[in-house]
Amino acid sequence: AGDVLLGVKSSGVHSNGFSLVRKVFGIGADDQADKEILSHYYDELGATLGETLLTPTRIYVKPVLAAIQAADIKAISHITGGGFYENIPRMLKEGLTAKIEKAAVPVLPIFEMIQAAGNIPERDMFNTFNMGIGMTVVVAKEEADQAMAALQAAGETPVRLGEIVPGDEGVILW
């Protein structure tokens, strides 16, 4: 309790939630229709839907190793299938909860599009997708700036998501 939760930006959907993505956008029913859907350019994405969905998954090994060398990283969680609600609690000791400020999450436009097109509740979005955060680390408050600097020096965009607090909720988004 009292430690800081840092997040590292994702590059997009990565490789999770594609069954839901296909359903939301109606992909998979007809090859010609699929081509039209996937080749449509969206200003908010700065690319076609297909290009956005095929953006490669970021690999965080080197940046996280740099953070480990710079600070005492206490826990690490890759935000994969299961999103925030399933992945983050696995890295926490029993009796601890990650309290995350929603405004700190750099939600990517693709997730806003998915949520709007599918009328998906916010909790389900955070339980399925990375929402713009691909990796999280927990570090002592006194070493958070060092960890963030190491992640930045390694080419990443870290954000301070929140803190670790006593509790058994796993994750609280506020």
C-alpha positions as CSV (number, residue, x, y, z in Angstrom):
1,A,0.0,0.0,0.0
2,G,1.2,3.5,-0.9
3,D,3.2,2.4,-4.0
4,V,2.5,4.0,-7.4
5,L,1.0,2.2,-10.4
6,L,2.6,3.3,-13.7
7,G,1.3,2.4,-17.1
8,V,3.1,2.2,-20.4
9,K,1.1,3.1,-23.5
10,S,0.0,0.4,-25.9
11,S,0.2,0.6,-29.7
12,G,-3.5,-0.4,-30.1
13,V,-5.7,-3.4,-29.7
14,H,-2.7,-5.8,-29.6
15,S,-4.0,-9.3,-29.9
16,N,-6.9,-9.4,-27.6
17,G,-10.6,-9.0,-28.0
18,F,-10.8,-9.7,-31.7
19,S,-13.9,-11.8,-31.5
20,L,-15.7,-8.8,-30.0
21,V,-14.0,-6.4,-32.5
22,R,-15.2,-8.6,-35.5
23,K,-18.8,-8.7,-34.0
24,V,-18.9,-4.9,-33.4
25,F,-17.7,-4.0,-36.9
26,G,-19.5,-6.9,-38.7
27,I,-16.3,-8.4,-40.0
28,G,-16.3,-12.0,-41.2
29,A,-19.7,-12.3,-42.8
30,D,-18.8,-11.4,-46.4
31,D,-15.3,-10.9,-48.0
32,Q,-16.4,-7.9,-50.1
33,A,-18.1,-6.2,-47.2
34,D,-15.0,-7.0,-45.0
35,K,-12.7,-5.3,-47.5
36,E,-14.9,-2.2,-47.5
37,I,-15.2,-2.1,-43.7
38,L,-11.4,-2.6,-43.2
39,S,-10.3,-0.2,-45.9
40,H,-12.4,2.7,-44.7
41,Y,-10.2,5.6,-43.5
42,Y,-11.1,7.3,-40.2
43,D,-9.7,10.7,-39.4
44,E,-9.8,10.0,-35.7
45,L,-7.6,6.9,-36.2
46,G,-5.3,8.5,-38.8
47,A,-5.5,5.2,-40.7
48,T,-7.9,2.7,-42.1
49,L,-9.7,0.4,-39.7
50,G,-7.7,-2.6,-41.0
51,E,-4.4,-0.8,-40.5
52,T,-5.4,0.2,-37.0
53,L,-6.5,-3.3,-36.0
54,L,-3.2,-4.8,-37.5
55,T,-0.9,-2.4,-35.6
56,P,1.8,-4.7,-34.2
57,T,1.7,-5.5,-30.4
58,R,4.4,-3.5,-28.6
59,I,7.1,-5.5,-26.9
60,Y,8.0,-4.1,-23.5
61,V,11.0,-6.3,-22.4
62,K,13.8,-3.7,-22.9
63,P,11.9,-0.7,-21.5
64,V,10.8,-2.7,-18.4
65,L,14.4,-4.1,-17.9
66,A,15.6,-0.5,-18.0
67,A,13.0,0.5,-15.4
68,I,14.1,-2.5,-13.2
69,Q,17.7,-1.3,-13.4
70,A,16.6,2.3,-12.4
71,A,14.1,1.5,-9.6
72,D,12.9,-1.3,-7.4
73,I,10.0,-2.5,-9.5
74,K,7.8,-4.5,-7.2
75,A,5.3,-6.0,-9.6
76,I,4.6,-6.1,-13.4
77,S,1.5,-6.9,-15.3
78,H,1.0,-7.2,-19.1
79,I,-2.5,-6.0,-20.0
80,T,-3.7,-8.7,-22.3
81,G,-7.0,-10.5,-22.6
82,G,-8.9,-9.8,-19.4
83,G,-7.9,-6.1,-19.5
84,F,-7.4,-4.2,-16.2
85,Y,-9.8,-6.2,-14.0
86,E,-8.2,-9.6,-14.5
87,N,-4.5,-8.8,-15.1
88,I,-3.6,-6.2,-12.6
89,P,-5.0,-8.0,-9.5
90,R,-2.7,-11.0,-10.4
91,M,0.4,-9.0,-9.6
92,L,-0.9,-7.7,-6.3
93,K,-0.5,-9.3,-2.9
94,E,-3.7,-10.4,-1.1
95,G,-5.3,-7.4,0.6
96,L,-4.2,-4.8,-2.0
97,T,-6.1,-3.0,-4.7
98,A,-5.0,-0.8,-7.6
99,K,-6.8,2.5,-7.4
100,I,-6.7,3.9,-11.0
101,E,-7.7,7.4,-12.1
102,K,-9.7,6.9,-15.3
103,A,-8.6,10.3,-16.6
104,A,-5.0,9.1,-16.5
105,V,-5.6,6.3,-18.9
106,P,-4.7,7.4,-22.5
107,V,-7.7,5.7,-24.1
108,L,-6.9,5.3,-27.8
109,P,-9.5,6.3,-30.4
110,I,-10.0,2.7,-31.6
111,F,-11.3,1.8,-28.2
112,E,-13.7,4.7,-28.2
113,M,-14.9,3.6,-31.6
114,I,-15.4,0.0,-30.5
115,Q,-17.3,1.1,-27.4
116,A,-19.6,3.4,-29.3
117,A,-20.2,1.0,-32.2
118,G,-21.0,-1.9,-29.9
119,N,-22.7,0.1,-27.2
120,I,-20.3,-1.7,-24.8
121,P,-20.4,-0.7,-21.1
122,E,-17.2,0.9,-19.7
123,R,-16.5,-1.9,-17.3
124,D,-16.7,-4.5,-20.1
125,M,-14.2,-2.4,-22.2
126,F,-11.7,-2.3,-19.3
127,N,-12.3,-6.0,-18.7
128,T,-11.6,-7.0,-22.4
129,F,-9.1,-4.5,-23.8
130,N,-5.9,-2.7,-22.8
131,M,-7.6,0.7,-23.4
132,G,-4.3,2.2,-24.3
133,I,-2.1,0.7,-21.6
134,G,-0.1,-2.3,-22.5
135,M,2.0,-2.8,-19.4
136,T,1.8,-1.7,-15.8
137,V,4.5,-1.7,-13.1
138,V,4.3,-1.0,-9.4
139,V,7.1,1.0,-7.8
140,A,7.6,2.8,-4.5
141,K,6.3,6.4,-4.6
142,E,9.9,7.7,-4.0
143,E,11.2,5.8,-7.1
144,A,8.3,6.5,-9.5
145,D,10.1,9.4,-11.2
146,Q,13.2,7.3,-11.8
147,A,11.1,4.4,-13.3
148,M,9.3,6.9,-15.5
149,A,12.5,8.4,-16.7
150,A,14.0,5.0,-17.5
151,L,10.9,4.1,-19.5
152,Q,10.9,7.4,-21.4
153,A,14.7,7.0,-22.1
154,A,13.8,3.5,-23.6
155,G,11.3,5.2,-26.0
156,E,8.1,4.5,-24.1
157,T,5.4,6.9,-22.9
158,P,4.7,6.1,-19.2
159,V,1.8,7.5,-17.3
160,R,1.1,7.6,-13.6
161,L,-2.2,5.7,-13.3
162,G,-2.8,5.7,-9.6
163,E,-1.7,4.0,-6.4
164,I,-1.9,0.7,-4.5
165,V,-4.3,0.9,-1.6
166,P,-5.5,-1.6,1.1
167,G,-8.6,-3.5,-0.1
168,D,-9.8,-6.6,-1.8
169,E,-11.5,-5.1,-4.9
170,G,-8.5,-5.9,-7.2
171,V,-9.0,-2.7,-9.3
172,I,-11.0,0.4,-8.6
173,L,-11.4,2.9,-11.5
174,W,-12.5,6.3,-10.4
